[in-house]
Every structure is written in structure tokens, then in C-alpha cells.
Amino acid sequence: MRTCNRFGIWFIGARGNVATTTLVGAYALGRGLYPPTGMVTALPEFADQRWPAWDEVPFGGWDVAGTRLQQQAQAIATAAGTLRPEILAGAAAWLDDCDREIRPGTTTGCGDRIREVAGTGHALPTPLAPLIETLQKDLRSFQERHGLDTVVVINLASTEPPPPPQFVGEDLDQLRAAIRRNAAAGLPASVIYAYAAIDAGFPYVNFTPSTGSSGLALRQLAELRGVPHYGNDGKTGETLVKSVLAPLFAMRNLRVLTWQGYNMLGNQDGRVLDDPANKSSKVRSKDHLLPKILGYSPHTHVGIDYVPSLDDWKTAWDLIHFEGFLGTRMTLQFTWQGCDSILAAPLVLDLARLAALAAQRGECGPLTHMASFFKSPMGCTDHDLYSQFARLQRYLAQVATGNEEETPATPPPSFAAEEEGRERH
Ligand SMILES: NC(=O)c1ccc[n+]([C@@H]2O[C@H](COP(=O)([O-])OP(=O)(O)OC[C@H]3O[C@@H](n4cnc5c(N)ncnc54)[C@H](O)[C@@H]3O)[C@@H](O)[C@H]2O)c1
């Protein structure tokens, strides 16, 4: 049995639906109120790994909204019906403890919709160098207060628009110079947070489609500091199903002509994604895997519509029009009705465990064995769930024998190269 060191979890977007559901989930798991259904690290593959109990893992984070966690949890319970009243009653003190660990964040480079949703009063001022220092101080004092071996920083904040064309995230020296001169206009908040975490030596995971640590500059920083990191954009619903169904068409040599997908979601995530700039980040993340799995580009469309009354529930309807033997055309349709935060929360806990384990093993750079958790897995060309999961199994076999993770034969592509690849499809 191998034991994972003591870690804490620090959320960016700590008062959001996914973060709050994860906190309530960790409370329930820590007290044995529910089995760990939906958690990958609870599968038999991980039977030899001992993790800290969830009631021993402290949580903190940054947010730009002031809503109390109890209030947010209550709102989720009322609107989505997923958090049971008896659990919330028991979790009240725990949520207050977590609340005390939440610090103000920054809305720089997040776009108007996020600033509007967040309101004012909980965002830090922007001269970049002192801002990054403040964020790093928050992390270090959390680590010290709780006597932790490490703190896993996980981005669960609202989706930002794509970075501006003059994005300075492709060269570490330029990025550092721009931070020093406070000249990185439009540098997205997700990059600032990722920079703060990685530069201070903390593992970083990006569950959102925002840029985070995917630019070359932050990848260089992670190598330099010996820090593991990964992302982008948790694969929890329609794209998860796509990454399972698309290999079927590839393996049977059935030609996909059209893959048309419509997503309807409520909640604040849906409201933010209703802004065309923020939506474009998500659409790109959901749409680029098909050509990579199929080897050609069928006609595709990903629609995302905000339907307020659905709240935390999401409906995806996909129509796949395909061609078989003798040119015969056929159709597959599926409807996915999932609760966004309930699908995401167990994976967030998994990612925290895996990132803490990687940090303990001295791994650094992109954690490609975590590809199966993401829609746009950094530096990984496998997009079907089966080969991605096989990667995780191979990694676990290496952990079991004490071997280091395989180094990829080719270095992971830069953010710009990945973006260019996506544009081509
Ligand atoms: N199944 C899923 O729910 C799922 C899957 C993949 C990705 N995601 C992504 O996870 C993120 C969180 O989803 P959610 O439903 O919890 O959204 P949410 O809107 O409920 O929560 C987002 C939180 O982030 C905060 N925030 C926004 N900008 C911030 C900033 N710059 N700094 C600090 N905090 C900031 C908001 O105040 C809010 O509390 C979104 O980006 C979403 O696209 C979710």
C-alpha cells in the first residue's frame, strides 16, 4: 500500500457551483455518508493507493464574488435538488470553515460578462507583480496554517474569452518582463493565477477552457520550478460521450458526415457562456476532438444555449449522420441529461489526488496520464476515452513499480501550435 502525502485544495472560483458541490461532496465522503460513486480514483485500479481522508483535506481558494458558501449551497439545493437538506445542515460549520479560507481574486482579462456577474468589491487591484505576490502569500499561508506537504490549485472559475492576439504567454522572459512593467494588458486572470501557483511551486490543474497554464511560457515555468500541471476543460458530459462514440465510427469504418450537437444549460456558467466571447472558448474546446479521433473533418456544429430554468441541469442533444456500406446513410441520436456540478465534483477530487501524488513523486510538466479527464488535454493527441484511460492504467503500473512516468517521445506542442491545429479543423 502506498500513501499519498498531506495535501490541501485551493479553488479558483471557490464560491461557484462546481466548487460548492465539491466541498459538500468532500464533507459527505469524509463522514462516510455516501459511497464515492463517480470518482475514478475509487476504481479497483487504485486499490494499492492510500489517500488522506476527505475530512483531513482542507479547502480554500479565491473568488471575486462575496456569496457565502452556505448560501450558495442552499441555492443549489433549491434550484437543482442535488444537495440534500440533511447534509447541508450537517455541513454548515464545515462550509463556514471553508469560507474563512476564501480570499479575493482578480477579474483582469476576464471580459465584461464575468465582471458583471461577479459585481464589485471582491477583486484585487491590478499592478501585476504585487498582485501575484499577494496570491502567492495566500497559498503559502494556507499551506503553513494547515501543515501541508502541498496545495493543489484547481481552476473552477467562470470561462474567460480567448486571450488577446498580443498574448504574451508564449515566452517566459517576455511574460516576466511584462509582469514587472505591469504591461501585460489583457493578460487573462487564469494565466495570472496559474503563474502565481506554479512560480510558488504548487501543482496546478485547469478544469476550465480558459488559458491557464497552456501557453508555452507557463510550461517553461513549470519545467523550471519542477511543478506538475494539467488541463484544459473537464470532460464531463456531451464531449465525454462524443469521445466514446466517435471511436465506434472510426473502428467500423463508418463515415461520419455530420455531427451536430446542441447544449442547453442554465446556472451562472450558462449565463457566462451566453456571452459570445466566453462561449467561443467553450465551443472550440468541445468541437476539436472529432477530426482527431476520426482522421477527417465531418461537418460539425456545437451550439450552447442558456436556458435559465434548467439551472444546474444540462441537456445535450446530438445528431450523428453517417454513411455505411453501399453509400447508405443512417442516423444516431443521443440525449444526455446530466447535472453539471454532480458530474464535475468527483473528478475535481480525483484530479486533486492525482496532482498531489505527481508532486510527491517529483513529476513535473504536463500530467498527460490525466488526459481522460479533459476535453482539450494538454500535449496529448489521444482523444478517445479508451486510449486515454489506458494511459492512466499504464501510469498506475509505473507508480506501482516505482518507475518514473514515460517521457513523451516528442515535446508537447506549444499553445500557439495547438491553437493553429484547432483553427485548421
Ligand atoms: N460539468 C461541469 O460543470 C464543467 C465541465 C467542464 C468545465 N467546467 C467549467 O468549470 C467552471 C466552473 O463552472 P461552475 O458551474 O461552477 O460555474 P459558476 O459560474 O457557478 O462558478 C464560477 C465561480 O468563479 C468565480 N469567478 C469568476 N471569475 C473569477 C476570477 N477571475 N477569479 C476568481 N473567481 C472567479 C465566480 O464568482 C463563481 O463563483 C466553468 O468555467 C465551467 O465552464 C464545468
The ligand as a MOL file (V3000), in Angstrom:
LIG
                    3D

  0  0  0     0  0            999 V3000
M  V30 BEGIN CTAB
M  V30 COUNTS 44 48 0 0 0
M  V30 BEGIN ATOM
M  V30 1 N -19.5830 19.7580 -15.6520 0
M  V30 2 C -19.1800 20.9720 -15.3640 0
M  V30 3 O -19.7760 21.6290 -14.5470 0
M  V30 4 C -17.9910 21.5500 -16.0510 0
M  V30 5 C -17.2840 20.7950 -17.0030 0
M  V30 6 C -16.1630 21.3580 -17.6160 0
M  V30 7 C -15.7750 22.6420 -17.2840 0
M  V30 8 N -16.4800 23.3570 -16.3780 0 CHG=1
M  V30 9 C -16.0480 24.7290 -16.0980 0
M  V30 10 O -15.8860 24.9050 -14.7070 0
M  V30 11 C -16.0740 26.2830 -14.3990 0
M  V30 12 C -16.9780 26.4100 -13.1880 0
M  V30 13 O -18.2830 26.0250 -13.5090 0
M  V30 14 P -19.4590 26.4140 -12.4800 0
M  V30 15 O -20.6970 25.7920 -12.9850 0
M  V30 16 O -19.0270 26.1900 -11.0830 0 CHG=-1
M  V30 17 O -19.5500 27.9920 -12.7220 0
M  V30 18 P -20.0930 29.0760 -11.7000 0
M  V30 19 O -20.4260 30.2510 -12.5540 0
M  V30 20 O -21.1340 28.5290 -10.8120 0
M  V30 21 O -18.8230 29.3950 -10.7860 0
M  V30 22 C -17.7420 30.1450 -11.1960 0
M  V30 23 C -17.1690 30.8780 -9.9990 0
M  V30 24 O -15.9860 31.5230 -10.4460 0
M  V30 25 C -15.9620 32.8180 -9.8940 0
M  V30 26 N -15.0820 33.6240 -10.7340 0
M  V30 27 C -15.3120 34.1130 -11.9730 0
M  V30 28 N -14.2250 34.7620 -12.4230 0
M  V30 29 C -13.2840 34.6480 -11.4470 0
M  V30 30 C -11.9510 35.1050 -11.3220 0
M  V30 31 N -11.3780 35.7840 -12.3100 0
M  V30 32 N -11.2840 34.8160 -10.1950 0
M  V30 33 C -11.8510 34.1110 -9.1800 0
M  V30 34 N -13.1230 33.6650 -9.2560 0
M  V30 35 C -13.8230 33.9240 -10.3760 0
M  V30 36 C -17.4210 33.2700 -9.8880 0
M  V30 37 O -17.6040 34.3300 -8.9900 0
M  V30 38 C -18.0910 31.9700 -9.4490 0
M  V30 39 O -18.1470 31.8880 -8.0340 0
M  V30 40 C -16.5870 26.9520 -15.6630 0
M  V30 41 O -15.5260 27.5830 -16.3570 0
M  V30 42 C -17.0820 25.7710 -16.4670 0
M  V30 43 O -17.1010 26.0260 -17.8620 0
M  V30 44 C -17.5690 22.8450 -15.7420 0
M  V30 END ATOM
M  V30 BEGIN BOND
M  V30 1 1 1 2
M  V30 2 2 2 3
M  V30 3 1 2 4
M  V30 4 1 4 5
M  V30 5 2 4 44
M  V30 6 2 5 6
M  V30 7 1 6 7
M  V30 8 2 7 8
M  V30 9 1 8 9
M  V30 10 1 8 44
M  V30 11 1 9 10
M  V30 12 1 9 42
M  V30 13 1 10 11
M  V30 14 1 11 12
M  V30 15 1 11 40
M  V30 16 1 12 13
M  V30 17 1 13 14
M  V30 18 2 14 15
M  V30 19 1 14 16
M  V30 20 1 14 17
M  V30 21 1 17 18
M  V30 22 2 18 19
M  V30 23 1 18 20
M  V30 24 1 18 21
M  V30 25 1 21 22
M  V30 26 1 22 23
M  V30 27 1 23 24
M  V30 28 1 23 38
M  V30 29 1 24 25
M  V30 30 1 25 26
M  V30 31 1 25 36
M  V30 32 1 26 27
M  V30 33 1 26 35
M  V30 34 2 27 28
M  V30 35 1 28 29
M  V30 36 1 29 30
M  V30 37 2 29 35
M  V30 38 1 30 31
M  V30 39 2 30 32
M  V30 40 1 32 33
M  V30 41 2 33 34
M  V30 42 1 34 35
M  V30 43 1 36 37
M  V30 44 1 36 38
M  V30 45 1 38 39
M  V30 46 1 40 41
M  V30 47 1 40 42
M  V30 48 1 42 43
M  V30 END BOND
M  V30 END CTAB
M  END
